[in-house]
């Protein structure tokens, strides 16, 4: 049996918030992702976001995805990185091409748990970037986009960071 091959476009939000001298990053924690993926996501943290719906404006898509997954409203800004990964389903192999964008926090409070199709998110939360082990806790393919975004955020706010 041959599987259908599809390409999907997605966006992921990298949202930082600075309070006093601390930098916080908005992340979602995956509880269950039963699909075969090119990297492990269960029990890992990741950036909020998702697929762009047909006919949807790019900014509106990212705002919608963030609000659905986290309860936070964001203001999308510049792209930081683009990555791709594959997801296998019994009848389909999908290639996801995702653009990671730096976003500004507008309002809202993190929420949890959220279920979307086959994926369950345990919670969303603001993590203190100085105390968060990026290498251990973040989804592997999101480490570099987050590091790039942190450098940009640091330049914008003239913050000295070690990560």
DOTORLO-365473 format. One record per residue: residue in one letter; x, y, z of N, C-alpha, C in turn. Coordinates in steps of 0.1 Angstrom, whole numbers, plus 5000, padded with zeros to 4 digits. Example, Ala and Ser with C-alpha at 12.3 -4.5 7.8 and 13.67 -1.06 7.14 Angstrom:
<sites>
(site a,(5132,4943,5078),(5123,4955,5078),(5132,4967,5078))
(site s,(5128,4978,5071),(5137,4989,5071),(5129,5000,5079))
</sites>
This chain:
<sites>
(site x,(5008,4988,5000),(5000,5000,5000),(5009,5013,5000))
(site x,(5006,5021,4991),(5014,5034,4990),(5007,5045,4998))
(site x,(5016,5052,5005),(5011,5063,5013),(5011,5077,5006))
(site x,(5002,5085,5008),(5001,5098,5002),(5012,5107,5009))
(site x,(5018,5115,5000),(5029,5124,5005),(5023,5138,5004))
(site x,(5024,5146,5015),(5019,5159,5016),(5030,5169,5022))
(site x,(5029,5181,5017),(5037,5192,5023),(5028,5202,5030))
(site x,(5031,5205,5042),(5024,5215,5050),(5033,5226,5054))
(site x,(5028,5238,5054),(5035,5250,5059),(5030,5254,5073))
(site x,(5039,5257,5082),(5035,5260,5095),(5044,5272,5100))
(site x,(5040,5278,5111),(5047,5288,5118),(5048,5285,5133))
(site x,(5059,5289,5138),(5061,5287,5153),(5065,5300,5159))
(site x,(5059,5303,5170),(5062,5316,5177),(5073,5314,5188))
(site x,(5082,5323,5187),(5092,5324,5198),(5090,5337,5205))
(site x,(5084,5335,5217),(5079,5347,5225),(5087,5349,5237))
(site x,(5094,5360,5238),(5102,5363,5250),(5094,5375,5258))
(site x,(5096,5375,5271),(5091,5386,5279),(5102,5389,5289))
(site x,(5105,5402,5291),(5115,5406,5300),(5108,5412,5312))
(site x,(5111,5407,5324),(5106,5412,5337),(5118,5415,5346))
(site x,(5120,5427,5349),(5132,5432,5356),(5144,5427,5349))
(site x,(5153,5419,5355),(5165,5414,5348),(5164,5400,5342))
(site x,(5151,5395,5342),(5150,5381,5338),(5143,5380,5325))
(site x,(5146,5370,5317),(5140,5368,5304),(5132,5355,5305))
(site x,(5120,5356,5301),(5111,5344,5301),(5107,5341,5286))
(site x,(5106,5328,5284),(5102,5322,5271),(5089,5315,5272))
(site x,(5080,5317,5263),(5067,5310,5263),(5069,5297,5256))
(site x,(5066,5286,5263),(5067,5272,5258),(5054,5264,5261))
(site x,(5052,5254,5253),(5042,5244,5255),(5049,5231,5258))
(site x,(5043,5223,5267),(5049,5210,5271),(5040,5199,5264))
(site x,(5046,5190,5256),(5039,5180,5250),(5037,5168,5259))
(site x,(5025,5163,5260),(5022,5152,5268),(5021,5139,5259))
(site x,(5014,5140,5248),(5012,5128,5240),(5013,5133,5225))
(site x,(5021,5126,5217),(5022,5129,5203),(5024,5115,5196))
(site x,(5013,5108,5194),(5014,5094,5190),(5019,5091,5176))
(site x,(5021,5102,5168),(5026,5100,5154),(5041,5098,5154))
(site x,(5045,5090,5144),(5060,5088,5143),(5066,5101,5137))
(site x,(5075,5107,5143),(5081,5120,5139),(5096,5118,5138))
(site x,(5103,5127,5132),(5117,5126,5131),(5124,5130,5143))
(site x,(5117,5136,5153),(5124,5138,5166),(5114,5136,5177))
(site x,(5119,5133,5189),(5110,5130,5201),(5104,5143,5206))
(site x,(5090,5143,5208),(5084,5155,5213),(5077,5152,5226))
(site x,(5073,5139,5229),(5066,5136,5241),(5075,5140,5254))
(site x,(5068,5147,5263),(5075,5151,5276),(5085,5162,5273))
(site x,(5086,5168,5261),(5095,5179,5258),(5087,5192,5257))
(site x,(5095,5203,5258),(5089,5216,5256),(5091,5220,5241))
(site x,(5082,5228,5236),(5083,5234,5223),(5077,5247,5221))
(site x,(5079,5254,5210),(5074,5267,5207),(5059,5265,5202))
(site x,(5050,5273,5206),(5036,5272,5201),(5036,5276,5187))
(site x,(5026,5270,5180),(5024,5273,5166),(5018,5261,5159))
(site x,(5016,5262,5146),(5010,5251,5138),(5008,5254,5124))
(site x,(5001,5246,5117),(4999,5247,5103),(4990,5259,5099))
(site x,(4993,5264,5087),(4986,5276,5082),(4974,5270,5074))
(site x,(4962,5275,5078),(4950,5271,5071),(4949,5277,5057))
(site x,(4943,5270,5048),(4941,5275,5034),(4934,5289,5035))
(site x,(4940,5298,5028),(4935,5312,5027),(4937,5321,5039))
(site x,(4944,5316,5049),(4946,5324,5061),(4958,5333,5059))
(site x,(4957,5345,5065),(4969,5354,5065),(4979,5349,5074))
(site x,(4992,5351,5071),(5003,5346,5079),(5002,5351,5094))
(site x,(5001,5364,5096),(5001,5369,5110),(4989,5363,5117))
(site x,(4977,5363,5111),(4965,5358,5117),(4966,5343,5121))
(site x,(4973,5336,5113),(4975,5321,5116),(4984,5320,5128))
(site x,(4994,5327,5129),(5003,5326,5141),(4996,5331,5154))
(site x,(4989,5342,5153),(4982,5347,5164),(4971,5336,5169))
(site x,(4964,5330,5159),(4954,5320,5163),(4960,5308,5169))
(site x,(4971,5303,5163),(4977,5291,5169),(4982,5293,5183))
(site x,(4989,5305,5185),(4994,5308,5199),(4982,5309,5209))
(site x,(4972,5315,5205),(4960,5317,5214),(4954,5304,5217))
(site x,(4952,5295,5207),(4946,5282,5209),(4955,5273,5218))
(site x,(4968,5273,5216),(4977,5264,5224),(4981,5270,5238))
(site x,(4981,5283,5239),(4987,5288,5252),(4978,5298,5259))
(site x,(4968,5304,5253),(4960,5314,5259),(4966,5328,5258))
(site x,(4977,5329,5251),(4985,5341,5250),(4983,5347,5236))
(site x,(4980,5360,5236),(4979,5368,5223),(4993,5374,5220))
(site x,(4998,5372,5208),(5011,5377,5204),(5010,5386,5192))
(site x,(5021,5394,5190),(5022,5402,5179),(5034,5397,5171))
(site x,(5031,5391,5159),(5042,5385,5151),(5051,5395,5145))
(site x,(5064,5391,5146),(5075,5400,5140),(5083,5392,5130))
(site x,(5096,5395,5130),(5104,5389,5119),(5107,5374,5120))
(site x,(5109,5368,5109),(5113,5354,5109),(5127,5353,5114))
(site x,(5130,5341,5121),(5143,5339,5127),(5150,5327,5121))
(site x,(5142,5317,5117),(5148,5305,5112),(5137,5297,5105))
(site x,(5141,5287,5096),(5132,5278,5090),(5137,5264,5091))
(site x,(5128,5255,5095),(5133,5241,5096),(5122,5232,5090))
(site x,(5125,5220,5088),(5116,5210,5082),(5117,5197,5090))
(site x,(5106,5190,5091),(5106,5177,5097),(5095,5168,5090))
(site x,(5095,5155,5093),(5085,5146,5087),(5077,5140,5098))
(site x,(5064,5137,5095),(5055,5130,5104),(5048,5119,5096))
(site x,(5049,5107,5101),(5043,5095,5094),(5030,5091,5101))
(site x,(5020,5090,5093),(5007,5084,5097),(5005,5071,5089))
(site x,(4996,5063,5092),(4994,5050,5085),(4992,5052,5070))
(site x,(4984,5063,5066),(4981,5065,5052),(4988,5077,5045))
(site x,(4997,5084,5053),(5002,5096,5048),(5016,5099,5055))
(site x,(5025,5104,5047),(5038,5109,5051),(5037,5124,5049))
(site x,(5039,5132,5059),(5039,5147,5058),(5052,5153,5060))
(site x,(5056,5163,5052),(5067,5171,5054),(5062,5184,5059))
(site x,(5067,5188,5071),(5063,5201,5076),(5074,5211,5074))
(site x,(5071,5222,5068),(5081,5233,5067),(5077,5244,5076))
(site x,(5085,5247,5086),(5080,5257,5096),(5090,5269,5097))
(site x,(5083,5281,5097),(5091,5293,5099),(5089,5297,5113))
(site x,(5100,5299,5120),(5100,5304,5134),(5101,5319,5134))
(site x,(5092,5325,5141),(5091,5340,5141),(5092,5345,5155))
(site x,(5100,5356,5157),(5101,5363,5169),(5087,5370,5171))
(site x,(5081,5369,5183),(5068,5375,5185),(5069,5383,5198))
(site x,(5061,5394,5199),(5060,5401,5212),(5048,5397,5219))
(site x,(5049,5396,5232),(5037,5393,5241),(5028,5405,5241))
(site x,(5015,5402,5239),(5005,5413,5239),(4997,5412,5252))
(site x,(4990,5400,5255),(4983,5398,5267),(4979,5383,5268))
(site x,(4973,5380,5280),(4968,5367,5283),(4977,5359,5293))
(site x,(4971,5348,5297),(4978,5340,5307),(4979,5326,5302))
(site x,(4990,5319,5305),(4992,5305,5300),(4981,5296,5305))
(site x,(4977,5286,5297),(4967,5277,5300),(4972,5263,5298))
(site x,(4965,5253,5302),(4968,5239,5299),(4956,5231,5302))
(site x,(4956,5219,5301),(4960,5211,5289),(4951,5214,5277))
(site x,(4957,5211,5265),(4950,5213,5253),(4952,5201,5244))
(site x,(4942,5196,5237),(4942,5185,5228),(4939,5190,5214))
(site x,(4948,5187,5205),(4946,5190,5191),(4948,5178,5183))
(site x,(4938,5173,5176),(4939,5161,5168),(4945,5150,5176))
(site x,(4957,5145,5172),(4963,5134,5178),(4973,5138,5189))
(site x,(4975,5151,5191),(4985,5156,5200),(4979,5162,5213))
(site x,(4985,5159,5224),(4980,5165,5237),(4991,5174,5243))
(site x,(4988,5186,5246),(4997,5195,5253),(4994,5195,5268))
(site x,(5003,5192,5276),(5001,5192,5290),(4998,5206,5296))
(site x,(5006,5216,5291),(5005,5229,5297),(5013,5239,5288))
(site x,(5011,5251,5290),(5019,5262,5285),(5024,5270,5297))
(site x,(5036,5275,5296),(5041,5283,5307),(5053,5292,5302))
(site x,(5055,5302,5310),(5067,5311,5309),(5078,5305,5316))
(site x,(5089,5302,5310),(5101,5296,5316),(5112,5306,5317))
(site x,(5118,5307,5329),(5130,5315,5331),(5141,5310,5323))
(site x,(5145,5317,5313),(5155,5312,5303),(5169,5309,5310))
(site x,(5172,5316,5321),(5184,5313,5328),(5184,5301,5336))
(site x,(5172,5295,5339),(5171,5283,5347),(5166,5271,5339))
(site x,(5163,5274,5326),(5157,5263,5318),(5168,5256,5310))
(site x,(5169,5243,5311),(5179,5236,5304),(5174,5233,5289))
(site x,(5178,5242,5280),(5174,5242,5266),(5177,5228,5260))
(site x,(5189,5224,5262),(5194,5211,5255),(5186,5199,5260))
(site x,(5183,5198,5273),(5176,5186,5278),(5161,5187,5276))
(site x,(5155,5198,5277),(5141,5199,5278),(5134,5204,5265))
(site x,(5141,5210,5256),(5135,5215,5244),(5135,5205,5233))
(site x,(5125,5204,5225),(5125,5196,5213),(5138,5198,5205))
(site x,(5144,5188,5201),(5158,5189,5195),(5158,5199,5184))
(site x,(5149,5198,5174),(5150,5206,5163),(5146,5221,5165))
(site x,(5142,5224,5177),(5138,5238,5181),(5149,5245,5189))
(site x,(5160,5238,5192),(5171,5244,5200),(5177,5256,5192))
(site x,(5181,5254,5180),(5188,5264,5172),(5179,5276,5169))
(site x,(5166,5274,5165),(5158,5286,5163),(5156,5295,5176))
(site x,(5155,5288,5187),(5154,5295,5200),(5166,5303,5203))
(site x,(5178,5296,5201),(5191,5303,5204),(5192,5315,5195))
(site x,(5189,5314,5182),(5190,5325,5173),(5181,5337,5177))
(site x,(5168,5333,5181),(5159,5343,5185),(5163,5350,5198))
(site x,(5169,5343,5207),(5174,5348,5220),(5185,5359,5217))
(site x,(5194,5356,5207),(5204,5366,5203),(5198,5378,5198))
(site x,(5188,5377,5189),(5181,5389,5184),(5174,5397,5195))
(site x,(5167,5389,5204),(5160,5396,5215),(5170,5403,5224))
(site x,(5181,5397,5226),(5191,5403,5235),(5197,5416,5228))
(site x,(5199,5416,5215),(5203,5428,5208),(5193,5439,5209))
(site x,(5180,5436,5207),(5170,5445,5207),(5169,5452,5221))
(site x,(5170,5444,5232),(5169,5449,5245),(5182,5451,5252))
(site x,(5193,5450,5245),(5207,5451,5250),(5209,5443,5263))
(site x,(5206,5431,5262),(5207,5422,5274),(5219,5413,5272))
(site x,(5226,5411,5283),(5238,5402,5282),(5233,5388,5286))
(site x,(5234,5379,5276),(5230,5365,5278),(5241,5356,5276))
(site x,(5241,5344,5283),(5252,5334,5281),(5247,5323,5273))
(site x,(5234,5322,5269),(5229,5310,5262),(5228,5313,5247))
</sites>
